[in-house]
Amino acid sequence: PPPTQSHYQIQKTLVDHCGQEADGLLGKKTWLGSQDLGFYLEHALGVQCRFLSCASGHDIAANARQLARHFESQGTPVMIGGGELAFTLLGVDFNERTGEARFLIMDPHYVGPDDLSQIRPKWVGWKSQDSTTHLGTKLFQQGELYNLCLPQRPSCV
């Protein structure tokens, strides 16, 4: 594997090799988005990614069946970026009969001790689209655009 890179080195790779604009990215202290992650994975590790754009939080639940298929066929975590937050999707529980879905979410914003009683279920757990985040907002908000990065498992795996 390549050596661990700093935030700036990842930004520089995105600018130099992935077509990202230097002015909007290089040296900024902002989060990298899910599309940035996909571009970086492909360049640095050769991992191809599919992207799913959802015009609102409702569209994520509407795509639950497709996301469940991703976990059945690929089994790779899905990075979700939208609004002010980012999450990692680790699984989908989709009810074919009712169309209801729950999402196994890992929230990367947790800072604290390695104490499962503090981490579960607030920071890692099964959530509905209307569950609240650590900021008190809905997990998937109606007025926000979401980009999902779905890494594809290499054919040799």
For each residue, the residues with C-beta under 8 A, 3 or more apart:
1: 45
2: 5 44 45
3:
4:
5: 2 9 10 13 44
6: 9 10
7: 10 11 29 32
8: 11 12 26 27
9: 5 6 12 13
10: 5 6 7 13 14 32 40
11: 7 8 14 15 20 25 26 27 28 32
12: 8 9 15 16 26
13: 5 9 10 16 17 18 40 43 44
14: 10 11 17 18 20 25 32 36 39 40
15: 11 12 18 20 21 22 25 26
16: 12 13
17: 13 14 43
18: 13 14 15 36 39 40 42 43
19: 39
20: 11 14 15 24 25 36 39
21: 15 24 25
22: 15 25 26
23: 26
24: 20 21 28
25: 11 14 15 20 21 22 28 30 36
26: 8 11 12 15 22 23
27: 8 11
28: 11 24 25
29: 7
30: 25
31: 81 86
32: 7 10 11 14 36 37 40
33: 36 37 81 86 147
34: 37 38 51 79 80 81 86 147 148 149
35: 38 39 51 81 147 149
36: 14 18 20 25 32 33 39 40
37: 32 33 34 40 41 49 79 149
38: 34 35 41 42 49 51 79 149 151
39: 14 18 19 20 35 36 42 43
40: 10 13 14 18 32 36 37 43 44
41: 37 38 44 45 47 49 149 151
42: 18 38 39 45 46 47 48 49
43: 13 17 18 39 40
44: 2 5 13 40 41
45: 1 2 41 42
46: 42 154
47: 41 42 151 152 154
48: 42 151 152
49: 37 38 41 42 149 150 151 152
50: 150 152
51: 34 35 38 147 148 149 150
52: 63 66 67 147 148 150
53: 145 146 147 148
54: 57 59 60 62 63 82 145 146 147 148
55: 59 145
56: 59 140 141 142 143 144 145 146
57: 54 60 61 82 129 138 139 140 141 142 144 146
58: 61 62 129 140 142
59: 54 55 56 62 63 146
60: 54 57 63 64 67 80 103 129 140 146 148
61: 57 58 64 101 129 140
62: 54 58 59
63: 52 54 59 60 66 67
64: 60 61 67 68 92 94 99 101 103
65: 68 69 94 96
66: 52 63 69 70
67: 52 60 63 64 70 71 78 89 92 94 103 148
68: 64 65 71 72 92 93 94 101
69: 65 66 72 73
70: 66 67 73 74 76 78 150
71: 67 68 74 75 91 92
72: 68 69 75
73: 69 70
74: 70 71 150 151 152 153
75: 71 72 153
76: 70 150 151 152 153
77: 88 89 90 106 151
78: 67 70 88 89 148 149 150 151
79: 34 37 38 86 87 88 89 148 149
80: 34 60 86 87 88 89 146 147 148
81: 31 33 34 35 85 86 146 147 148 149
82: 54 57 85 86 140 141 144 145 146 147
83: 137 141 144 146
84: 135
85: 81 82 107 109 133 135 137
86: 31 33 34 79 80 81 82 108
87: 79 80 105 106 107 108 139
88: 77 78 79 80 105 106 107 108
89: 67 77 78 79 80 92 103 104 105 148
90: 77 104 105 106
91: 71 103 104
92: 64 67 68 71 89 101 102 103 104
93: 68 101 102 103 104 126
94: 64 65 67 68 99 100 101
95: 98 99 100 101
96: 65 99
97:
98: 95
99: 64 94 95 96
100: 94 95
101: 61 64 68 92 93 94 95 128 129
102: 92 93 126 127 128
103: 60 64 67 89 91 92 93 126 127 128 129 139
104: 89 90 91 92 93 124 125 126 127
105: 87 88 89 90 124 125 126 127 131 139
106: 77 87 88 90 123 124
107: 85 87 88 110 122 123 124 133 134
108: 86 87 88
109: 85 123 134
110: 107 119 123 134
111:
112: 115 118 119
113: 118
114: 119
115: 112 118 119
116: 119 120
117: 120
118: 112 113 115 122 123
119: 110 112 114 115 116 122 123 124
120: 116 117 123 124 125
121: 124 125 126
122: 107 118 119 125 134
123: 106 107 109 110 118 119 120 134
124: 104 105 106 107 119 120 121
125: 104 105 120 121 122
126: 93 102 103 104 105 121
127: 102 103 104 105 131 139
128: 101 102 103 131 139
129: 57 58 60 61 101 103 138 139 140
130: 138 139 140
131: 105 127 128 138 139
132: 136 137 138 139
133: 85 107 136 137 138 139
134: 107 109 110 122 123
135: 84 85
136: 132 133
137: 83 85 132 133 141
138: 57 129 130 131 132 133 141 142
139: 57 87 103 105 127 128 129 130 131 132 133
140: 56 57 58 60 61 82 129 130 144 146
141: 56 57 82 83 137 138 144
142: 56 57 58 138
143: 56
144: 56 57 82 83 140 141
145: 53 54 55 56 82
146: 53 54 56 57 59 60 80 81 82 83 140
147: 33 34 35 51 52 53 54 80 81 82
148: 34 51 52 53 54 60 67 78 79 80 81 89
149: 34 35 37 38 41 49 51 78 79 81
150: 49 50 51 52 70 74 76 78
151: 38 41 47 48 49 74 76 77 78
152: 47 48 49 50 74 76
153: 74 75 76 157
154: 46 47 157
155:
156:
157: 153 154
